[in-house]
Amino acid sequence: MADEIIMYGTTWCPDCYRAKSFLNSRGIPFKWIDIATDPAATAEVERINKGNRSVPTIVFPDGSILVEPSNSELEKKLSP
């Protein structure tokens, strides 16, 4: 299990840009992995999403995963 938030996405994905902006605007650190340039990351996203390349796929340190989350879903997940 990772000790940081990992966001899998692509540079051309508007939802990925929105989720990145959301985390950045709140000063929440995360590791960005572009599945378009990382075959192992592509395989991981497909594994998580049962064969689909759904992005953003965000993996949290507690092992939970959000796929294509809205800002309100991210806010709820990150609230103490």
C-alpha positions in Angstrom: 0.0 0.0 0.0 1.3 3.5 -0.9 2.0 6.1 1.7 0.9 8.9 -0.6 -2.0 9.7 -2.9 -1.4 8.4 -6.4 -3.3 9.8 -9.3 -3.3 7.9 -12.6 -4.4 10.0 -15.6 -3.5 11.5 -18.9 -2.5 15.0 -20.0 -5.5 15.3 -22.4 -8.1 14.3 -19.7 -10.2 17.3 -18.5 -11.3 15.4 -15.4 -7.7 14.7 -14.5 -6.8 18.4 -14.9 -9.7 19.3 -12.6 -8.8 16.7 -10.0 -5.1 17.8 -10.1 -6.2 21.5 -9.7 -8.4 20.6 -6.8 -5.6 18.8 -4.9 -3.1 21.5 -5.8 -5.3 24.3 -4.7 -5.6 22.7 -1.2 -1.9 22.0 -0.9 -2.5 18.2 -0.9 0.6 16.4 -2.2 0.1 13.5 -4.6 2.1 11.5 -7.1 1.0 12.0 -10.7 1.4 9.1 -13.2 0.6 9.5 -16.8 -0.8 6.2 -18.1 -0.1 7.4 -21.7 3.6 7.1 -21.1 3.8 4.4 -18.5 2.7 0.9 -19.6 2.9 -0.5 -16.1 0.6 2.3 -14.9 -1.8 1.5 -17.7 -1.9 -2.1 -16.6 -2.5 -1.1 -13.0 -5.4 1.2 -14.0 -6.9 -1.6 -16.1 -6.5 -4.0 -13.2 -8.2 -1.6 -10.8 -11.0 -0.8 -13.2 -11.7 -4.4 -14.5 -10.1 -3.8 -17.9 -11.1 -0.2 -18.4 -8.7 2.7 -18.7 -10.8 5.1 -16.5 -9.0 8.2 -15.4 -8.5 9.8 -13.1 -8.1 6.8 -10.9 -6.9 8.0 -7.5 -5.5 5.6 -4.9 -5.3 6.8 -1.3 -2.9 5.7 1.4 -5.7 3.8 3.2 -6.1 1.6 0.1 -9.4 3.2 -1.0 -9.8 4.2 -4.6 -11.9 6.9 -6.4 -12.4 6.7 -10.1 -13.5 9.8 -12.0 -14.5 11.6 -8.8 -16.3 14.9 -8.6 -14.8 17.7 -6.5 -17.4 17.0 -3.9 -16.4 13.4 -3.7 -12.8 14.4 -3.3 -13.8 16.9 -0.6 -15.7 14.3 1.3 -12.8 11.8 1.1 -10.2 14.3 2.2 -12.2 15.8 5.0 -11.1 14.8 8.5 
